């Protein structure tokens, strides 16, 4: 599957070696761009590029948690039709909280 893998790390080397990741599928990314592309609330998540590697520093992770919270409010219903988005948001929020706990950054690694 193409998309972006998000990993926790402090250094580039650690990011490359990371085994635990959250996959931001290209289809989910495109869907969310259609829904919220002009909304600055979601900019940090939606401006990620699947063709590059980027660092989301610890100071920005709380903003990503807020984005996850907002998306959970929209797609959080168990009977909703967006289980892939719901699972992605849950996994990403958990990774964000873990990154803060262990004082790590998030690296986004594209295809």
Buried (B, 14 or more C-beta within 10 A) or exposed (E): EEBBBBBBBBEEEBBEEBEEBBBBBBEBBEBBBEBBEEEEEBBBBBEBEBEEBBEBEBEBBEBBBBBBEBBBEBBBEEEEEBEEBBEBBBBBBEBBEEBBEEEBBBBBBBE
